[in-house]
Amino acid sequence: MTPTAEPATTGRHALEGLRRAIAAGELRPGERVRQEEVAGALGVSIAPVREAL
């Protein structure tokens, strides 16, 4: 049986969005991260953002 890829979840989407923002310098060390702002920027609810954090 061939291994399958892990299904994409909204939490995974939020995690990848946060990683991209950090890598791009949009989120800096020590900067406060507001869950509501991240959720709005990624187009998801707050729960997946909490999961990602």
N, CA, C and O atoms as a Tripos MOL2 file, in Angstrom:
@<TRIPOS>MOLECULE
protein
  212   211    53     0     0
PROTEIN
NO_CHARGES

@<TRIPOS>ATOM
      1 N           0.8400   -1.1650    0.0000 N.3       1 MET1
      2 CA          0.0000    0.0000    0.0000 C.3       1 MET1
      3 C           0.8940    1.2400    0.0000 C.2       1 MET1
      4 O           1.8830    1.2970    0.7310 O.2       1 MET1
      5 N           0.5530    2.2090   -0.8010 N.am      2 THR2
      6 CA          1.3210    3.4400   -0.9050 C.3       2 THR2
      7 C           0.8970    4.4120    0.1920 C.2       2 THR2
      8 O          -0.2980    4.6200    0.4040 O.2       2 THR2
      9 N           1.8700    5.0160    0.8960 N.am      3 PRO3
     10 CA          1.4970    5.9990    1.9180 C.3       3 PRO3
     11 C           0.8320    7.2070    1.2700 C.2       3 PRO3
     12 O           1.2320    7.6510    0.1930 O.2       3 PRO3
     13 N          -0.1710    7.7230    1.9300 N.am      4 THR4
     14 CA         -0.8720    8.8880    1.3980 C.3       4 THR4
     15 C          -0.4350   10.1360    2.1430 C.2       4 THR4
     16 O           0.0380   10.0690    3.2770 O.2       4 THR4
     17 N          -0.5990   11.2540    1.4950 N.am      5 ALA5
     18 CA         -0.2500   12.5250    2.1250 C.3       5 ALA5
     19 C          -1.2660   12.8510    3.2080 C.2       5 ALA5
     20 O          -2.4390   12.4910    3.1150 O.2       5 ALA5
     21 N          -0.7940   13.5330    4.2270 N.am      6 GLU6
     22 CA         -1.6830   13.9550    5.3020 C.3       6 GLU6
     23 C          -2.7010   14.9460    4.7360 C.2       6 GLU6
     24 O          -2.3240   15.8670    4.0110 O.2       6 GLU6
     25 N          -3.9780   14.7700    5.0560 N.am      7 PRO7
     26 CA         -4.9790   15.6860    4.5040 C.3       7 PRO7
     27 C          -4.7560   17.1100    5.0180 C.2       7 PRO7
     28 O          -4.4050   17.3230    6.1780 O.2       7 PRO7
     29 N          -4.9660   18.0580    4.1400 N.am      8 ALA8
     30 CA         -4.8080   19.4580    4.5240 C.3       8 ALA8
     31 C          -5.9530   19.8590    5.4400 C.2       8 ALA8
     32 O          -7.1180   19.5880    5.1470 O.2       8 ALA8
     33 N          -5.6220   20.4970    6.5320 N.am      9 THR9
     34 CA         -6.6330   20.9850    7.4550 C.3       9 THR9
     35 C          -6.5300   22.5040    7.5270 C.2       9 THR9
     36 O          -5.5490   23.0980    7.0810 O.2       9 THR9
     37 N          -7.5480   23.1080    8.0880 N.am     10 THR10
     38 CA         -7.5180   24.5550    8.2500 C.3      10 THR10
     39 C          -6.4040   24.9540    9.2140 C.2      10 THR10
     40 O          -5.7720   25.9970    9.0450 O.2      10 THR10
     41 N          -6.1690   24.1180   10.2270 N.am     11 GLY11
     42 CA         -5.0730   24.3820   11.1560 C.3      11 GLY11
     43 C          -3.7230   24.3410   10.4580 C.2      11 GLY11
     44 O          -2.8490   25.1630   10.7340 O.2      11 GLY11
     45 N          -3.5560   23.3820    9.5530 N.am     12 ARG12
     46 CA         -2.3120   23.2710    8.7800 C.3      12 ARG12
     47 C          -2.1460   24.5030    7.8820 C.2      12 ARG12
     48 O          -1.0400   25.0220    7.7310 O.2      12 ARG12
     49 N          -3.2480   24.9610    7.2920 N.am     13 HIS13
     50 CA         -3.2270   26.1740    6.4600 C.3      13 HIS13
     51 C          -2.7590   27.3750    7.2960 C.2      13 HIS13
     52 O          -1.9320   28.1690    6.8470 O.2      13 HIS13
     53 N          -3.2940   27.4940    8.5080 N.am     14 ALA14
     54 CA         -2.9070   28.5930    9.3950 C.3      14 ALA14
     55 C          -1.4320   28.4860    9.7690 C.2      14 ALA14
     56 O          -0.7210   29.4910    9.7920 O.2      14 ALA14
     57 N          -0.9760   27.2850   10.0590 N.am     15 LEU15
     58 CA          0.4280   27.0690   10.4080 C.3      15 LEU15
     59 C           1.3420   27.4900    9.2670 C.2      15 LEU15
     60 O           2.3330   28.1870    9.4860 O.2      15 LEU15
     61 N           1.0160   27.0750    8.0650 N.am     16 GLU16
     62 CA          1.8420   27.4340    6.9080 C.3      16 GLU16
     63 C           1.8170   28.9400    6.6640 C.2      16 GLU16
     64 O           2.8350   29.5240    6.2930 O.2      16 GLU16
     65 N           0.6690   29.5690    6.8690 N.am     17 GLY17
     66 CA          0.5780   31.0230    6.7240 C.3      17 GLY17
     67 C           1.4520   31.7490    7.7320 C.2      17 GLY17
     68 O           2.1160   32.7280    7.3930 O.2      17 GLY17
     69 N           1.4520   31.2720    8.9680 N.am     18 LEU18
     70 CA          2.3120   31.8670    9.9940 C.3      18 LEU18
     71 C           3.7830   31.6650    9.6570 C.2      18 LEU18
     72 O           4.5900   32.5790    9.8250 O.2      18 LEU18
     73 N           4.1300   30.4900    9.1890 N.am     19 ARG19
     74 CA          5.5290   30.2190    8.8090 C.3      19 ARG19
     75 C           5.9770   31.1400    7.6790 C.2      19 ARG19
     76 O           7.0870   31.6710    7.7050 O.2      19 ARG19
     77 N           5.1020   31.3270    6.6850 N.am     20 ARG20
     78 CA          5.4350   32.2270    5.5700 C.3      20 ARG20
     79 C           5.6330   33.6600    6.0700 C.2      20 ARG20
     80 O           6.5630   34.3470    5.6480 O.2      20 ARG20
     81 N           4.7550   34.1060    6.9720 N.am     21 ALA21
     82 CA          4.8560   35.4690    7.5020 C.3      21 ALA21
     83 C           6.1530   35.6610    8.2820 C.2      21 ALA21
     84 O           6.7800   36.7170    8.1930 O.2      21 ALA21
     85 N           6.5520   34.6600    9.0340 N.am     22 ILE22
     86 CA          7.8060   34.7360    9.7930 C.3      22 ILE22
     87 C           8.9910   34.7620    8.8350 C.2      22 ILE22
     88 O           9.8990   35.5790    8.9890 O.2      22 ILE22
     89 N           8.9850   33.8740    7.8530 N.am     23 ALA23
     90 CA         10.0920   33.7980    6.8940 C.3      23 ALA23
     91 C          10.2190   35.0800    6.0740 C.2      23 ALA23
     92 O          11.3240   35.4810    5.7100 O.2      23 ALA23
     93 N           9.0840   35.7200    5.7840 N.am     24 ALA24
     94 CA          9.0890   36.9430    4.9830 C.3      24 ALA24
     95 C           9.4100   38.1800    5.8200 C.2      24 ALA24
     96 O           9.5460   39.2770    5.2770 O.2      24 ALA24
     97 N           9.5330   38.0090    7.1330 N.am     25 GLY25
     98 CA          9.8310   39.1380    8.0010 C.3      25 GLY25
     99 C           8.6160   39.9600    8.3720 C.2      25 GLY25
    100 O           8.7510   41.0340    8.9580 O.2      25 GLY25
    101 N           7.4220   39.4690    8.0380 N.am     26 GLU26
    102 CA          6.1940   40.1830    8.3860 C.3      26 GLU26
    103 C           5.9030   40.0760    9.8790 C.2      26 GLU26
    104 O           5.2920   40.9730   10.4600 O.2      26 GLU26
    105 N           6.3320   38.9950   10.4940 N.am     27 LEU27
    106 CA          6.2380   38.8200   11.9440 C.3      27 LEU27
    107 C           7.6610   38.7950   12.4810 C.2      27 LEU27
    108 O           8.4780   37.9710   12.0690 O.2      27 LEU27
    109 N           7.9460   39.6960   13.3960 N.am     28 ARG28
    110 CA          9.3050   39.8260   13.9160 C.3      28 ARG28
    111 C           9.4200   39.2240   15.3120 C.2      28 ARG28
    112 O           8.4150   39.0850   16.0100 O.2      28 ARG28
    113 N          10.6300   38.8670   15.7220 N.am     29 PRO29
    114 CA         10.8310   38.3330   17.0720 C.3      29 PRO29
    115 C          10.3270   39.3150   18.1260 C.2      29 PRO29
    116 O          10.6160   40.5110   18.0700 O.2      29 PRO29
    117 N           9.5760   38.7950   19.0770 N.am     30 GLY30
    118 CA          9.0480   39.6130   20.1600 C.3      30 GLY30
    119 C           7.7690   40.3520   19.8360 C.2      30 GLY30
    120 O           7.1490   40.9390   20.7220 O.2      30 GLY30
    121 N           7.3650   40.3310   18.5720 N.am     31 GLU31
    122 CA          6.1420   41.0260   18.1650 C.3      31 GLU31
    123 C           4.9170   40.2500   18.6500 C.2      31 GLU31
    124 O           4.8690   39.0230   18.5590 O.2      31 GLU31
    125 N           3.9320   40.9830   19.1640 N.am     32 ARG32
    126 CA          2.6920   40.3340   19.5920 C.3      32 ARG32
    127 C           1.9200   39.8680   18.3660 C.2      32 ARG32
    128 O           1.8270   40.5640   17.3550 O.2      32 ARG32
    129 N           1.3760   38.6760   18.4940 N.am     33 VAL33
    130 CA          0.5740   38.1040   17.4150 C.3      33 VAL33
    131 C          -0.8680   38.0680   17.8980 C.2      33 VAL33
    132 O          -1.1860   37.3630   18.8560 O.2      33 VAL33
    133 N          -1.7360   38.8190   17.2450 N.am     34 ARG34
    134 CA         -3.1490   38.8350   17.6110 C.3      34 ARG34
    135 C          -3.8670   37.7880   16.7740 C.2      34 ARG34
    136 O          -3.8360   37.8190   15.5430 O.2      34 ARG34
    137 N          -4.5060   36.8710   17.4630 N.am     35 GLN35
    138 CA         -5.1890   35.7700   16.7900 C.3      35 GLN35
    139 C          -6.2130   36.2750   15.7880 C.2      35 GLN35
    140 O          -6.3480   35.7190   14.6970 O.2      35 GLN35
    141 N          -6.9340   37.3250   16.1540 N.am     36 GLU36
    142 CA         -7.9660   37.8670   15.2730 C.3      36 GLU36
    143 C          -7.3690   38.4020   13.9760 C.2      36 GLU36
    144 O          -7.9360   38.2060   12.9010 O.2      36 GLU36
    145 N          -6.2320   39.0740   14.0760 N.am     37 GLU37
    146 CA         -5.5790   39.6300   12.8900 C.3      37 GLU37
    147 C          -5.0630   38.5290   11.9750 C.2      37 GLU37
    148 O          -5.2180   38.6010   10.7560 O.2      37 GLU37
    149 N          -4.4510   37.5120   12.5690 N.am     38 VAL38
    150 CA         -3.9420   36.3890   11.7760 C.3      38 VAL38
    151 C          -5.1050   35.6840   11.0850 C.2      38 VAL38
    152 O          -5.0250   35.3670    9.8980 O.2      38 VAL38
    153 N          -6.1820   35.4390   11.8240 N.am     39 ALA39
    154 CA         -7.3520   34.7700   11.2560 C.3      39 ALA39
    155 C          -7.9140   35.5660   10.0840 C.2      39 ALA39
    156 O          -8.2420   34.9960    9.0430 O.2      39 ALA39
    157 N          -8.0230   36.8730   10.2490 N.am     40 GLY40
    158 CA         -8.5320   37.7190    9.1740 C.3      40 GLY40
    159 C          -7.6270   37.7130    7.9510 C.2      40 GLY40
    160 O          -8.1020   37.6530    6.8170 O.2      40 GLY40
    161 N          -6.3320   37.7730    8.1860 N.am     41 ALA41
    162 CA         -5.3750   37.7870    7.0760 C.3      41 ALA41
    163 C          -5.3890   36.4770    6.2970 C.2      41 ALA41
    164 O          -5.1740   36.4620    5.0850 O.2      41 ALA41
    165 N          -5.6460   35.3690    7.0090 N.am     42 LEU42
    166 CA         -5.6310   34.0550    6.3640 C.3      42 LEU42
    167 C          -7.0110   33.6010    5.9050 C.2      42 LEU42
    168 O          -7.1390   32.6020    5.1980 O.2      42 LEU42
    169 N          -8.0380   34.3370    6.3080 N.am     43 GLY43
    170 CA         -9.3960   33.9670    5.9070 C.3      43 GLY43
    171 C          -9.9190   32.7300    6.6150 C.2      43 GLY43
    172 O         -10.6760   31.9490    6.0400 O.2      43 GLY43
    173 N          -9.5100   32.5550    7.8760 N.am     44 VAL44
    174 CA         -9.9720   31.4130    8.6670 C.3      44 VAL44
    175 C         -10.5270   31.9320    9.9880 C.2      44 VAL44
    176 O         -10.3880   33.1130   10.3040 O.2      44 VAL44
    177 N         -11.1550   31.0460   10.7570 N.am     45 SER45
    178 CA        -11.6360   31.4330   12.0780 C.3      45 SER45
    179 C         -10.4800   31.3840   13.0760 C.2      45 SER45
    180 O          -9.3650   30.9930   12.7300 O.2      45 SER45
    181 N         -10.7560   31.7780   14.2980 N.am     46 ILE46
    182 CA         -9.7080   31.8410   15.3180 C.3      46 ILE46
    183 C          -9.2380   30.4510   15.7520 C.2      46 ILE46
    184 O          -8.0620   30.2770   16.0730 O.2      46 ILE46
    185 N         -10.1270   29.4650   15.7680 N.am     47 ALA47
    186 CA         -9.7670   28.1210   16.2470 C.3      47 ALA47
    187 C          -8.5670   27.5190   15.5030 C.2      47 ALA47
    188 O          -7.6650   27.0010   16.1600 O.2      47 ALA47
    189 N          -8.5140   27.5620   14.1720 N.am     48 PRO48
    190 CA         -7.3330   27.0160   13.4840 C.3      48 PRO48
    191 C          -6.0540   27.7980   13.7910 C.2      48 PRO48
    192 O          -4.9630   27.2280   13.8120 O.2      48 PRO48
    193 N          -6.1910   29.0930   14.0260 N.am     49 VAL49
    194 CA         -5.0210   29.9020   14.3780 C.3      49 VAL49
    195 C          -4.4980   29.4630   15.7390 C.2      49 VAL49
    196 O          -3.2880   29.3370   15.9310 O.2      49 VAL49
    197 N          -5.4010   29.2300   16.6800 N.am     50 ARG50
    198 CA         -4.9920   28.7310   18.0010 C.3      50 ARG50
    199 C          -4.2930   27.3830   17.8650 C.2      50 ARG50
    200 O          -3.2790   27.1290   18.5150 O.2      50 ARG50
    201 N          -4.8420   26.5320   17.0200 N.am     51 GLU51
    202 CA         -4.2290   25.2160   16.7950 C.3      51 GLU51
    203 C          -2.8110   25.3820   16.2430 C.2      51 GLU51
    204 O          -1.8910   24.6800   16.6630 O.2      51 GLU51
    205 N          -2.6430   26.2970   15.3150 N.am     52 ALA52
    206 CA         -1.3320   26.5190   14.7000 C.3      52 ALA52
    207 C          -0.3330   27.0810   15.7020 C.2      52 ALA52
    208 O           0.8440   26.7190   15.6910 O.2      52 ALA52
    209 N          -0.8090   27.9670   16.5650 N.am     53 LEU53
    210 CA          0.0920   28.5610   17.5590 C.3      53 LEU53
    211 C           0.4640   27.5490   18.6090 C.2      53 LEU53
    212 O           1.2170   27.8640   19.5310 O.2      53 LEU53
@<TRIPOS>BOND
     1     1     2 1
     2     2     3 1
     3     3     4 2
     4     3     5 am
     5     5     6 1
     6     6     7 1
     7     7     8 2
     8     7     9 am
     9     9    10 1
    10    10    11 1
    11    11    12 2
    12    11    13 am
    13    13    14 1
    14    14    15 1
    15    15    16 2
    16    15    17 am
    17    17    18 1
    18    18    19 1
    19    19    20 2
    20    19    21 am
    21    21    22 1
    22    22    23 1
    23    23    24 2
    24    23    25 am
    25    25    26 1
    26    26    27 1
    27    27    28 2
    28    27    29 am
    29    29    30 1
    30    30    31 1
    31    31    32 2
    32    31    33 am
    33    33    34 1
    34    34    35 1
    35    35    36 2
    36    35    37 am
    37    37    38 1
    38    38    39 1
    39    39    40 2
    40    39    41 am
    41    41    42 1
    42    42    43 1
    43    43    44 2
    44    43    45 am
    45    45    46 1
    46    46    47 1
    47    47    48 2
    48    47    49 am
    49    49    50 1
    50    50    51 1
    51    51    52 2
    52    51    53 am
    53    53    54 1
    54    54    55 1
    55    55    56 2
    56    55    57 am
    57    57    58 1
    58    58    59 1
    59    59    60 2
    60    59    61 am
    61    61    62 1
    62    62    63 1
    63    63    64 2
    64    63    65 am
    65    65    66 1
    66    66    67 1
    67    67    68 2
    68    67    69 am
    69    69    70 1
    70    70    71 1
    71    71    72 2
    72    71    73 am
    73    73    74 1
    74    74    75 1
    75    75    76 2
    76    75    77 am
    77    77    78 1
    78    78    79 1
    79    79    80 2
    80    79    81 am
    81    81    82 1
    82    82    83 1
    83    83    84 2
    84    83    85 am
    85    85    86 1
    86    86    87 1
    87    87    88 2
    88    87    89 am
    89    89    90 1
    90    90    91 1
    91    91    92 2
    92    91    93 am
    93    93    94 1
    94    94    95 1
    95    95    96 2
    96    95    97 am
    97    97    98 1
    98    98    99 1
    99    99   100 2
   100    99   101 am
   101   101   102 1
   102   102   103 1
   103   103   104 2
   104   103   105 am
   105   105   106 1
   106   106   107 1
   107   107   108 2
   108   107   109 am
   109   109   110 1
   110   110   111 1
   111   111   112 2
   112   111   113 am
   113   113   114 1
   114   114   115 1
   115   115   116 2
   116   115   117 am
   117   117   118 1
   118   118   119 1
   119   119   120 2
   120   119   121 am
   121   121   122 1
   122   122   123 1
   123   123   124 2
   124   123   125 am
   125   125   126 1
   126   126   127 1
   127   127   128 2
   128   127   129 am
   129   129   130 1
   130   130   131 1
   131   131   132 2
   132   131   133 am
   133   133   134 1
   134   134   135 1
   135   135   136 2
   136   135   137 am
   137   137   138 1
   138   138   139 1
   139   139   140 2
   140   139   141 am
   141   141   142 1
   142   142   143 1
   143   143   144 2
   144   143   145 am
   145   145   146 1
   146   146   147 1
   147   147   148 2
   148   147   149 am
   149   149   150 1
   150   150   151 1
   151   151   152 2
   152   151   153 am
   153   153   154 1
   154   154   155 1
   155   155   156 2
   156   155   157 am
   157   157   158 1
   158   158   159 1
   159   159   160 2
   160   159   161 am
   161   161   162 1
   162   162   163 1
   163   163   164 2
   164   163   165 am
   165   165   166 1
   166   166   167 1
   167   167   168 2
   168   167   169 am
   169   169   170 1
   170   170   171 1
   171   171   172 2
   172   171   173 am
   173   173   174 1
   174   174   175 1
   175   175   176 2
   176   175   177 am
   177   177   178 1
   178   178   179 1
   179   179   180 2
   180   179   181 am
   181   181   182 1
   182   182   183 1
   183   183   184 2
   184   183   185 am
   185   185   186 1
   186   186   187 1
   187   187   188 2
   188   187   189 am
   189   189   190 1
   190   190   191 1
   191   191   192 2
   192   191   193 am
   193   193   194 1
   194   194   195 1
   195   195   196 2
   196   195   197 am
   197   197   198 1
   198   198   199 1
   199   199   200 2
   200   199   201 am
   201   201   202 1
   202   202   203 1
   203   203   204 2
   204   203   205 am
   205   205   206 1
   206   206   207 1
   207   207   208 2
   208   207   209 am
   209   209   210 1
   210   210   211 1
   211   211   212 2
@<TRIPOS>SUBSTRUCTURE
     1 MET1         2 RESIDUE 1 A MET
     2 THR2         6 RESIDUE 1 A THR
     3 PRO3        10 RESIDUE 1 A PRO
     4 THR4        14 RESIDUE 1 A THR
     5 ALA5        18 RESIDUE 1 A ALA
     6 GLU6        22 RESIDUE 1 A GLU
     7 PRO7        26 RESIDUE 1 A PRO
     8 ALA8        30 RESIDUE 1 A ALA
     9 THR9        34 RESIDUE 1 A THR
    10 THR10       38 RESIDUE 1 A THR
    11 GLY11       42 RESIDUE 1 A GLY
    12 ARG12       46 RESIDUE 1 A ARG
    13 HIS13       50 RESIDUE 1 A HIS
    14 ALA14       54 RESIDUE 1 A ALA
    15 LEU15       58 RESIDUE 1 A LEU
    16 GLU16       62 RESIDUE 1 A GLU
    17 GLY17       66 RESIDUE 1 A GLY
    18 LEU18       70 RESIDUE 1 A LEU
    19 ARG19       74 RESIDUE 1 A ARG
    20 ARG20       78 RESIDUE 1 A ARG
    21 ALA21       82 RESIDUE 1 A ALA
    22 ILE22       86 RESIDUE 1 A ILE
    23 ALA23       90 RESIDUE 1 A ALA
    24 ALA24       94 RESIDUE 1 A ALA
    25 GLY25       98 RESIDUE 1 A GLY
    26 GLU26      102 RESIDUE 1 A GLU
    27 LEU27      106 RESIDUE 1 A LEU
    28 ARG28      110 RESIDUE 1 A ARG
    29 PRO29      114 RESIDUE 1 A PRO
    30 GLY30      118 RESIDUE 1 A GLY
    31 GLU31      122 RESIDUE 1 A GLU
    32 ARG32      126 RESIDUE 1 A ARG
    33 VAL33      130 RESIDUE 1 A VAL
    34 ARG34      134 RESIDUE 1 A ARG
    35 GLN35      138 RESIDUE 1 A GLN
    36 GLU36      142 RESIDUE 1 A GLU
    37 GLU37      146 RESIDUE 1 A GLU
    38 VAL38      150 RESIDUE 1 A VAL
    39 ALA39      154 RESIDUE 1 A ALA
    40 GLY40      158 RESIDUE 1 A GLY
    41 ALA41      162 RESIDUE 1 A ALA
    42 LEU42      166 RESIDUE 1 A LEU
    43 GLY43      170 RESIDUE 1 A GLY
    44 VAL44      174 RESIDUE 1 A VAL
    45 SER45      178 RESIDUE 1 A SER
    46 ILE46      182 RESIDUE 1 A ILE
    47 ALA47      186 RESIDUE 1 A ALA
    48 PRO48      190 RESIDUE 1 A PRO
    49 VAL49      194 RESIDUE 1 A VAL
    50 ARG50      198 RESIDUE 1 A ARG
    51 GLU51      202 RESIDUE 1 A GLU
    52 ALA52      206 RESIDUE 1 A ALA
    53 LEU53      210 RESIDUE 1 A LEU
